[in-house]
């Protein structure tokens, strides 16, 4: 599978070649803040197949509830989140599916951190739900 994406201002672009391990939706408070919404729609991908380009790419480090660092990559000009990497998932990246050029065929197959989900957020039909991370 060949995927492409970009930030709002097109200052950061990326390509991914490979098969995503899963598509998910994270409801944790950190993802709500980062996305400015109900959470984060993501693809778990192998870092080796992901190439991110752009002079405006910035990184912000947060600490997850598990205590591990999460590196959040975003465009420093328009603020679009691009990907996250956590040391608890070596060699993997959480690609922000909303930045894909075409995300129309991707549906979350799992929901995580549902204990922090907003009360009005509907469940994804057929996707297992975990109160935290599986």
C-alpha beads as a LAMMPS data file, in Angstrom:
LAMMPS data file: protein, C-alpha beads

134 atoms
133 bonds

1 atom types
1 bond types

-500.0 500.0 xlo xhi
-500.0 500.0 ylo yhi
-500.0 500.0 zlo zhi

Masses

1 110.0

Atoms # bond

1 1 1 0.000 0.000 0.000
2 1 1 1.290 3.461 -0.904
3 1 1 -0.104 6.335 1.186
4 1 1 0.609 10.051 0.938
5 1 1 -0.339 12.952 3.149
6 1 1 0.407 16.482 4.180
7 1 1 -0.280 19.233 6.671
8 1 1 -2.738 22.066 5.990
9 1 1 -0.138 24.442 4.572
10 1 1 1.656 21.690 2.601
11 1 1 4.925 22.526 4.374
12 1 1 5.185 18.945 5.672
13 1 1 4.514 15.977 3.413
14 1 1 4.922 12.258 3.869
15 1 1 4.750 8.920 2.138
16 1 1 4.205 5.496 3.611
17 1 1 4.846 2.238 1.802
18 1 1 3.668 -0.920 3.503
19 1 1 0.637 -2.323 5.245
20 1 1 -0.611 -0.485 8.328
21 1 1 -0.731 -2.794 11.340
22 1 1 -4.020 -1.301 12.427
23 1 1 -6.274 1.707 12.202
24 1 1 -7.462 3.059 15.523
25 1 1 -9.048 5.896 17.399
26 1 1 -7.525 7.111 20.666
27 1 1 -9.804 8.937 23.101
28 1 1 -7.124 9.900 25.662
29 1 1 -7.017 13.476 26.939
30 1 1 -3.580 14.070 25.398
31 1 1 -4.913 13.113 21.942
32 1 1 -7.979 15.287 22.485
33 1 1 -5.712 18.236 23.231
34 1 1 -3.345 17.482 20.369
35 1 1 -6.171 17.132 17.842
36 1 1 -8.362 19.884 19.281
37 1 1 -11.295 17.477 19.162
38 1 1 -12.640 14.158 20.361
39 1 1 -9.346 12.298 19.962
40 1 1 -6.965 11.003 17.340
41 1 1 -7.660 8.803 14.292
42 1 1 -4.396 6.978 13.573
43 1 1 -2.649 4.234 11.661
44 1 1 0.017 2.171 13.391
45 1 1 2.773 1.803 10.796
46 1 1 6.301 0.483 10.500
47 1 1 8.689 3.433 10.748
48 1 1 10.885 1.949 8.016
49 1 1 8.175 2.588 5.416
50 1 1 7.458 6.158 6.532
51 1 1 9.254 9.182 5.102
52 1 1 8.361 12.631 6.430
53 1 1 9.730 15.759 4.712
54 1 1 9.481 19.462 5.430
55 1 1 11.466 22.303 6.944
56 1 1 8.554 23.205 9.222
57 1 1 8.403 19.790 10.968
58 1 1 8.588 20.238 14.745
59 1 1 8.547 17.848 17.697
60 1 1 6.900 18.151 21.084
61 1 1 7.485 15.530 23.791
62 1 1 4.714 14.539 26.191
63 1 1 4.669 11.847 28.868
64 1 1 1.979 9.191 28.525
65 1 1 0.037 7.846 31.515
66 1 1 2.356 4.827 31.320
67 1 1 5.286 7.153 32.050
68 1 1 6.965 6.815 28.641
69 1 1 7.828 9.712 26.378
70 1 1 5.662 10.293 23.321
71 1 1 7.265 12.305 20.522
72 1 1 4.543 14.246 18.695
73 1 1 5.512 15.561 15.267
74 1 1 3.592 18.465 13.738
75 1 1 3.914 21.336 11.287
76 1 1 5.355 24.378 13.049
77 1 1 3.600 26.714 10.629
78 1 1 -0.007 25.472 10.503
79 1 1 -0.003 23.187 13.568
80 1 1 -1.263 20.042 11.816
81 1 1 -0.321 16.880 13.744
82 1 1 1.519 14.393 11.502
83 1 1 2.743 11.430 13.559
84 1 1 3.622 10.254 17.054
85 1 1 6.307 7.864 18.232
86 1 1 6.472 6.218 21.637
87 1 1 9.434 4.296 23.048
88 1 1 6.990 1.581 24.104
89 1 1 6.425 0.874 20.367
90 1 1 9.984 0.660 18.969
91 1 1 10.208 0.940 15.206
92 1 1 6.575 2.037 14.910
93 1 1 4.820 5.334 14.279
94 1 1 1.264 6.483 14.847
95 1 1 0.437 8.273 11.606
96 1 1 -2.410 10.797 11.930
97 1 1 -4.976 9.434 9.464
98 1 1 -6.726 12.787 9.071
99 1 1 -3.659 14.102 7.226
100 1 1 -3.812 11.410 4.529
101 1 1 -4.540 12.692 1.045
102 1 1 -7.248 10.008 0.833
103 1 1 -8.524 8.489 4.076
104 1 1 -11.932 7.535 2.644
105 1 1 -11.260 3.791 2.698
106 1 1 -9.848 3.654 6.241
107 1 1 -12.049 2.920 9.245
108 1 1 -10.827 2.440 12.812
109 1 1 -10.616 -1.236 13.768
110 1 1 -9.977 -0.549 17.469
111 1 1 -10.701 2.177 20.026
112 1 1 -8.344 2.867 22.934
113 1 1 -8.480 4.948 26.120
114 1 1 -12.276 4.797 26.006
115 1 1 -12.454 5.650 29.710
116 1 1 -11.565 9.217 28.663
117 1 1 -13.916 9.334 25.664
118 1 1 -16.293 12.269 25.451
119 1 1 -19.791 11.171 26.464
120 1 1 -21.343 12.183 23.129
121 1 1 -18.763 10.360 20.988
122 1 1 -20.402 7.364 19.261
123 1 1 -18.709 3.977 19.264
124 1 1 -17.126 2.732 16.035
125 1 1 -19.340 -0.118 14.882
126 1 1 -17.573 -3.470 15.128
127 1 1 -14.367 -2.092 16.681
128 1 1 -13.247 -3.509 20.039
129 1 1 -13.079 -0.877 22.783
130 1 1 -10.434 -0.806 25.511
131 1 1 -10.671 1.332 28.635
132 1 1 -6.937 2.039 28.306
133 1 1 -4.463 0.419 25.903
134 1 1 -4.749 -3.309 25.179

Bonds

1 1 1 2
2 1 2 3
3 1 3 4
4 1 4 5
5 1 5 6
6 1 6 7
7 1 7 8
8 1 8 9
9 1 9 10
10 1 10 11
11 1 11 12
12 1 12 13
13 1 13 14
14 1 14 15
15 1 15 16
16 1 16 17
17 1 17 18
18 1 18 19
19 1 19 20
20 1 20 21
21 1 21 22
22 1 22 23
23 1 23 24
24 1 24 25
25 1 25 26
26 1 26 27
27 1 27 28
28 1 28 29
29 1 29 30
30 1 30 31
31 1 31 32
32 1 32 33
33 1 33 34
34 1 34 35
35 1 35 36
36 1 36 37
37 1 37 38
38 1 38 39
39 1 39 40
40 1 40 41
41 1 41 42
42 1 42 43
43 1 43 44
44 1 44 45
45 1 45 46
46 1 46 47
47 1 47 48
48 1 48 49
49 1 49 50
50 1 50 51
51 1 51 52
52 1 52 53
53 1 53 54
54 1 54 55
55 1 55 56
56 1 56 57
57 1 57 58
58 1 58 59
59 1 59 60
60 1 60 61
61 1 61 62
62 1 62 63
63 1 63 64
64 1 64 65
65 1 65 66
66 1 66 67
67 1 67 68
68 1 68 69
69 1 69 70
70 1 70 71
71 1 71 72
72 1 72 73
73 1 73 74
74 1 74 75
75 1 75 76
76 1 76 77
77 1 77 78
78 1 78 79
79 1 79 80
80 1 80 81
81 1 81 82
82 1 82 83
83 1 83 84
84 1 84 85
85 1 85 86
86 1 86 87
87 1 87 88
88 1 88 89
89 1 89 90
90 1 90 91
91 1 91 92
92 1 92 93
93 1 93 94
94 1 94 95
95 1 95 96
96 1 96 97
97 1 97 98
98 1 98 99
99 1 99 100
100 1 100 101
101 1 101 102
102 1 102 103
103 1 103 104
104 1 104 105
105 1 105 106
106 1 106 107
107 1 107 108
108 1 108 109
109 1 109 110
110 1 110 111
111 1 111 112
112 1 112 113
113 1 113 114
114 1 114 115
115 1 115 116
116 1 116 117
117 1 117 118
118 1 118 119
119 1 119 120
120 1 120 121
121 1 121 122
122 1 122 123
123 1 123 124
124 1 124 125
125 1 125 126
126 1 126 127
127 1 127 128
128 1 128 129
129 1 129 130
130 1 130 131
131 1 131 132
132 1 132 133
133 1 133 134
